[in-house]
């Protein structure tokens, strides 16, 4: 389910079956080499869309948590932990953060949600079929982690 009115209406009706939220973490910068930062966001957006399509009815994908690449890690942790706590209080059991930014992995201990880091892939010059293969490969890895989260609930 996406963060759109039609899907949220569906969520409200079936709230007991939707227990997981995916939050894509998207960096922004206007300093230095911007292209790799933009590519991180593109790749994570594609993965998030594919996860939503595959698990529609079991999870909600929220709009991206965007942040300045130059922000202090402690500020980012505090901000994302506020999101996490708010979602948990609303009855969400699993909050999954999806990122290609390795800085999040370095500060994972300060984050209260499940953090999934995947290496970013530049999609700019790749054939569409190869992109689909790469996305499917990453989704398989994410799939096992999400399934394990759901198994822990039971």
C-alpha positions in Angstrom: 0.0 0.0 0.0 1.2 3.4 -0.9 0.7 6.7 1.0 -2.3 7.6 -1.2 -5.9 8.1 -0.2 -7.3 5.0 -1.9 -4.7 2.7 -0.3 -5.0 4.3 3.1 -8.8 3.7 2.9 -8.0 0.1 2.3 -5.5 0.1 5.2 -8.1 1.5 7.6 -10.5 -1.4 6.7 -7.8 -4.0 7.1 -5.5 -2.5 9.7 -5.0 -5.8 11.6 -3.3 -7.3 8.6 -1.0 -4.4 7.8 1.7 -4.3 10.4 4.8 -3.1 8.5 5.9 0.2 7.2 8.8 0.8 4.8 10.4 4.2 4.9 12.9 5.0 2.1 15.8 7.2 3.3 16.7 9.6 0.5 19.8 11.9 0.8 20.0 15.4 -0.8 23.0 17.5 -1.4 24.1 20.4 -3.5 27.8 20.1 -2.6 30.5 18.2 -4.4 29.6 15.3 -6.7 25.8 15.2 -6.6 25.3 12.4 -9.1 26.1 9.4 -6.7 23.7 10.9 -4.1 20.9 11.3 -6.6 21.5 7.7 -7.8 21.1 6.4 -4.3 17.7 8.0 -4.1 16.7 6.7 -7.5 17.7 3.2 -6.7 16.0 3.2 -3.3 12.8 4.6 -4.9 12.7 1.8 -7.4 13.2 -0.8 -4.7 10.5 0.7 -2.5 8.0 0.7 -5.4 8.8 -2.9 -6.1 8.4 -3.9 -2.4 5.1 -2.1 -2.3 3.9 -3.9 -5.4 5.0 -7.3 -4.1 3.6 -6.9 -0.6 0.5 -4.8 -1.2 -1.9 -5.5 1.6 0.7 -6.4 4.1 2.8 -3.3 4.3 2.6 0.5 3.7 5.4 2.4 2.0 5.6 6.0 3.3 6.9 9.0 1.4 10.6 9.3 1.5 12.4 10.5 4.6 14.6 13.1 2.9 17.5 14.6 4.6 20.5 16.7 3.9 23.6 14.6 3.4 25.5 17.1 5.6 23.2 16.7 8.6 24.7 15.4 11.8 24.1 11.7 12.4 22.7 12.3 15.8 20.1 14.8 14.4 19.1 12.2 11.8 18.8 9.4 14.4 16.6 11.6 16.5 14.4 12.5 13.6 13.9 9.0 12.4 13.4 7.7 15.9 10.6 10.1 16.3 9.0 8.7 13.2 9.6 5.2 14.5 8.1 5.9 17.9 5.0 7.6 16.4 4.4 4.6 14.1 4.8 2.1 16.9 2.3 4.1 19.0 -0.1 3.9 16.1 0.0 0.1 16.2 2.6 -0.6 13.5 4.7 -3.5 14.6 7.6 -3.3 12.1 9.3 -0.1 10.9 11.9 -0.9 8.1 14.2 1.8 6.9 15.6 1.3 3.4 18.7 3.1 2.3 21.7 3.0 0.0 23.6 5.6 2.1 26.4 3.8 4.0 26.5 6.5 6.6 23.2 5.1 8.0 24.9 1.7 8.5 27.8 3.4 10.4 25.2 4.8 12.9 22.8 1.9 12.9 23.2 1.4 16.7 21.4 4.8 17.2 18.4 3.9 15.1 15.5 2.1 16.8 13.9 0.7 13.6 15.2 -2.1 11.3 17.7 -0.6 9.0 18.3 -2.3 5.6 21.2 -1.0 3.6 21.7 -2.0 0.0 24.6 -0.8 -2.1 23.5 1.7 -4.7 23.7 0.9 -8.4 24.0 3.5 -11.1 21.1 2.9 -13.4 22.0 5.6 -15.9 23.6 3.5 -18.6 22.1 0.1 -17.9 19.7 -1.9 -20.1 16.2 -2.1 -18.7 16.3 -5.9 -18.5 19.6 -5.7 -16.4 18.0 -3.2 -14.1 15.0 -5.5 -13.6 17.4 -8.4 -12.8 19.3 -6.2 -10.3 16.1 -5.1 -8.6 14.8 -8.6 -8.4 18.1 -9.8 -6.8 17.9 -7.1 -4.1 14.2 -7.7 -3.5 15.1 -11.4 -2.8 17.5 -10.4 -0.1 15.1 -7.9 1.4 12.3 -10.5 1.2 14.0 -12.9 3.6 14.6 -10.1 6.1 11.0 -8.9 6.0 9.7 -12.5 6.3 12.0 -13.1 9.4 10.5 -9.9 11.0 7.0 -11.3 10.5 8.1 -14.7 11.8 9.4 -13.1 15.0 5.9 -11.6 15.6 4.4 -15.1 15.9 
